């Protein structure tokens, strides 16, 4: 058992912060929180205490939508909409991951950058390549970080070099399942890229696999209006884009992440609510590709679970703190252009999306309540806190102005995580 002393902030509920100035978090040998305290209780007086002084201690970030093989394209090629962007930039880059040496070099940097910016768990799209996908699982496990690795399924409307058969995607996903079977924090996730790139046969098989093993599912939904029209042509029997997934057992029959959801409304909205499908909001990506603004307040009011994603490389950075920043800004634009009908998000709500709400997809993650995994970040904001701000204002200032230089310690499941190794050649 250990204890940590610092200025503690977390969001047990979206509407409020729990804050303790120079308080304590006690962590059990299982890496889970025993409790938070203003003063260390007598029964813990012999527990070793790490004192972080005036630094901030908060839950680590969770990224619920990120494309690891797009790492090299980060920050470039933002001059097209979604579908031409995929064909011009993304698919050629992902093809390179058949080369395991190239995959290792890039994936090591990918894991390092997640760590660097305070993301301790992530739901990750890999590629169609089983060896590279298993390697990514190994590297995340080696780093001591958590996540779900998705071997991508694609058998139509894609380059031949990125096409796998139904049998290959099932076998490849099983290989990732076997590779991660003994990894406590890393697991497999069923990953049809999106409806336009998967035939009904592939979608049917992936839905059966997910339901047989109760595997989670991740994909894309209603990101772009051209994409939505395309799905109508490809799946004429479906009543909406979400229904196309539902018909194949990929829309809430097991825990499900759907990224973007910029144009989700009507029946699709109701299907998400009824099936408890997560909407993963990727604000920087939605801006960069000109996709739209997701109705996050409407989702939250309806009880649809929401998380945040970086969506690297359509998203131009790994920082979920930056995603919080843009989530707040985009919610205000939605409020302005929606006639002030739905109130924009508060700081605590956006922070909750990045921590407790997103973390819930991994279990009891994202808070400092008893029984939650101690996934945590320590922030030395002394160079930003020059006017004795309140704890909430210090956090807000860090979200808007800080970066990895202020992150001094990172924990996942109770263990401090050292910087992952990278491969230069």
N, C-alpha and C positions, 0 to 999 in steps of 0.2 A: 504494500500500500504506500502511496505517495500523496503529498499535498503540494499545491502550487498557490502562491500568493501574488496577487496583481490586482489591477482594476478590471473587474469582470463585467462583460456584457454578453447577453444572449436574449433570444426572443422565444419564450415558451408559447406565446400567442402572437399572431400577426400584428395585433394592435398595440403591443407594448414591449418595451425593453425591460429585462431584469438587470439591474446594475448594482454592483457592490464595489465601493471604493476600498481598495486595499483589503479585499476579501480573500477567501480561500476556496479552492476546489479540491476535494479529496477524491482520489482515483484508486480503485481497487486493483488487485493483481490481475484481474481479467481485462484491464484496460478500460473499464466502464466507470462512470461517475458515481460516487457514493452520495455526494451532496455538495452544495455550496453554502458557505457560512460567512457571516460578518466577522465572527471570531471563531477560532478553532476550538471545537468542543473538547471537553476533558478526555473523552475516550480516544481521541486522536492525538493527544499531547506528545506521544512518543513516535508519531509518524514523521519521517524526514520531510522537511519543507524546502522547496525551491522558491526563493523570493525574487520575483521579477521587478521589484521596486515600483516605480510609477508607470510601468508599461501597461498596455492594454492586453487583456486575455479574452479571446472570443472564439466561437466555433470556426472550424476550417470551412473552406468553400467546397461546394459540390457542383460539378459540371455535368449536366444531364444530356448534353448533345455536343460531341466533338468528333471530327474526322482526323484520326492520327495520320493517315498517309497523305494528307494535304499540307503537312507541316511546311514543306519547302516552298509552297506557294503563299505562305503567310505574308500579308501586306502588299501583294501585287495582284494584277489582273482583276481589277474591280470596275472594268469598263463595259460590262455586259450584264444582261439579265440572266436569271437562273439557267434556263435550258441551253442557250449558246455558251454560257460560262462553263457548264459541265463538259460540253463537247470540245471546247477550245483549249481549256486549261486543266480541268480536274481529271478527266479520264486518262489523258496521256501521262500525267504524273502518277496516278495510281497504278498504271501498268508496270511501272518500274519496280514494284514490290515483289515481283517474281524473283528478283535478285536478292538473295537473303543478306548479302553483305551490305547492299544499299539500304535494305529494310532496317538492319541493325543500327547503322549509322544514324538514320533519321529517327527511328523510334527511341533510341537513347536520348536524343535531343528533345524529342517530344515529351518524354517522361520528366526529363530535367526541367523543362519549362512549366509543366503543370506544377511541380514542386516549387519552383522559383516563385510563382505567383500565388501560392497558398491553396491550391486545389489538391485535396487529399483523396478524393474519390471522383470517378468519372464514368459515364456511360459512353463507350467508344465504338465508333465505326472503324473497322480495319479495312481489308480488301477481300477479294475472292480467294486469296492465297493462304492455304492452311498453315504452311510452315511459318510464314511471316506473322500470321495471326497468333499462333502459339508462342512465337518469340516475343511478341508484344506482351502477352500474358506473363511470360517469364520475367520480363524487365520490370513490369509493374510490381510483381511479387518480390523480386530482388530488392526493389526500392523500399518495400514495406508499406506501399500505398494500396488503396482499394479501387476496385472498378469492375466493370462488366465489358467483356470483349466480344464484339459482333463480327463474325465472318460474313461478308456481304453476299447476298444472292442477287444475280442479274442474268437473265437469259433472253432479253429482248431489248431493242432500242438502245444498244450499247456497242462499243467496239468489240470485234472478235477477241481481242487480247484481254478483255475484261468480262468475258462471258463464261459462266459456269452452268453446268446442267443441274437439273433437280437432284440427281443422285450425288453430284459433286458437292452441292451446298449442304445437303443433309450429312454426308460423310465428313465434310470439313467442319461443320458445327459440332458433330460428335467428337471430332478430334480435339477441338477447343474444350469441350466439356470434360473429356478425359484428362487433358493437360492441367486443367484447373481444379480437378476433383479434390486434390489435397491442399489447395491454396486457400487459407481461411478468409482472405479479403478479395479474391479475384474469382470471377465466374464467367460463364458464357451467357450471351443474350442473342435471341433469334433476330436476324437483321435482314429482312427484304429491303433493298435500297429504297424503292418506292414503287407504287403500282405500275407506272409506265415502264419500268425496267424488269418486271417479273410477270411471267405468264401465269394463267390460272393454275396450271399444273404445279409450278413452283410454289405459288402462294398456298395452295392446298396442302402440299407436303410440309411446308414450314409451319403452318397452323397446326397440323397434326403432331409435329415434333414438339412444338411449344406446349400443347395440351397434354401430350403423353408424359412429359417430364416436368410439367409446370414451370417451364422456362419463361422469363420475361421476354418482351418483344419491344423493338424500337424501329421506327421508320419516320417518314416525313408526311405531312398532311397540310393541304391547302396553303402552301407557301406562296404560290404565284398564280395569277389568274389564267395564264396560258396553260400551266400545268393542270389546273382544275378542268379546263375544257378538254384537254387531252385525255384525262381519266374518263370523262363522259363518253368519249369516242371508243376507248378501249374496253370499258366495262359498262355497256349499255343497260345491263340488267340491274345495276346498282342504283340506288336512289340518290346517293351522294358519295363523295370521295371516302368518307369514313365508313360508309356501308360496304364499299368495295373491300376494305380490310375485314370488316365484321363477318362477311359471308364466308371468309376463309379461316375464321378462328383467330384473327390477329388484331382484335380491337376490344381488349378488356377481358377476354376469356381467361387470360393470365395477365399479370401486371404489365402495363403497356405505356410506353413513351411515344408521343407523337410531336415531332418538332415543328415549330412555326405557327400553324393554325391561324394565319393572318386573316383568313376569310371564312372561318368556321362560324356558321349560323344555322338557324332553323333545325332541320332534322339531325344534321351532323352534330350540332351543339347538344341536342338532347341525347344522342347516342353516347357522346363523351360523358355526359353527366350520369346517365344510367349505368354505364360500364366502368365508371371511375378511371377513365383514361387520362393520363397526365398530358397537359399541354406544356411543352418545353419552349419557353420564350427565348428567342435569340436576337436581341435588339440590334446588335452591331451588324450582324449578317443581313437582317431585314432592311437596314438602311443601305448597306453597301451594294446589295443586288436590286435595290428598288422594289422590294417585294410588298411591303405594307406594314401596318401596325396591328399587332394582335390585340384583341379585346380582353386584356388581362383582368381588369376590374370586373367585367361581366362574368368571366370564368370564376373568379373568386367568389363573387356574390352568389353564384349558382352552385357552389360546392365542387366545382371541377378542380382537381389538384393541378397546381402550377409549379414548375421549376424553372431554373435559368440554365442556359447553355451558351458556350462561347461560339459554337459552330465554326471553329477553325477549319478551313481557311476563308470561307465566305465571311465569317467574323474575323476581324483584323487584329485579334489579340486573345491571349489565353485568360486574361484577368477576369474573374467573376466579380471582383470589386468594380471593374469598369462596366460589366454587364448590369450591376445594380444601378450605377450612375445613369446609364442609358435607359434602363427600364423606367426610372423615375422621370427622365426627360420625355420619353415617348408617351408615358401615361398622361403627361400634361398636354402634349400635342393632341392626343386622343380626346382629352377633356375639352380642349379649345375647339377642335373641329367637329366635335360631337354635340355642340350646343350646350356644354356644361351639364349634360345629363348624368354622366357617371363620374364620380369624384376621382381625381388622380390619386396615385398611391402615396402612402407616407413612407418615410425612411424605414420605420420598423417593419412595415409590410414587405418592402423590397428586400431588406436584409433577411427576413424570415424565409422568403422564397429561395434565397441562395443557401440557406443553412438548414433549418428544420424541415421545411417543405420538400426541398430537393433531396435532403438526406434521408427522408422517410422511404425513398425508393430502395435504399440499401438496408433498411431496418431502423433501429433506434439510433439515428445518427443526426447530428446537426444542432444539438442543444446541450446544455449542461444540467439538465434535469437528471435525477437519480435513474440509473440503469442505462443511460445513453453512452455510446462509445465516446471516449475522450479524444475526439478529433479537434485539434485546437491550433490557434495561431497566436503568437506573441508579437505585438507591434510596439516598437520604440518610436513614438511620434514626437519626441522631444524637439525635433527641428520644425515641426508643424504647430506645436502647442506652446506658442510664445506668449499667450495672453490668458492663461489659466481658464481654459474653456471647461464646460461641463463634460462629463464622460460621453454623453450623446453627441455633443458638438465635436468632441475630439474624434469620435468614430466617423461622423459625417465628413469632417475635414480630411480624414485619411481616405475615405472612399473617393472623394473628389480630387484630392491633390497628391495622395501618396502612391507608392509603388513598392516593388520588392525590396528596395533598399531599407525600408523600415521594418521588414519582417525579420525577426531575430531567431525565432524558434518555430518549428512545425511539428505537430504530433498527429499520429494516426493510430487509433485503437490503443491509446495509452503510451505508445512508444514514440520517442523523439526520432524524427526522420532526417537523416543526413542527406547532403546533396548527392543525387544519383550520378553515377559515372557516365561520361559520354565517350564516344569513339570518334576520333579525329579522322581516321582514314577508312 
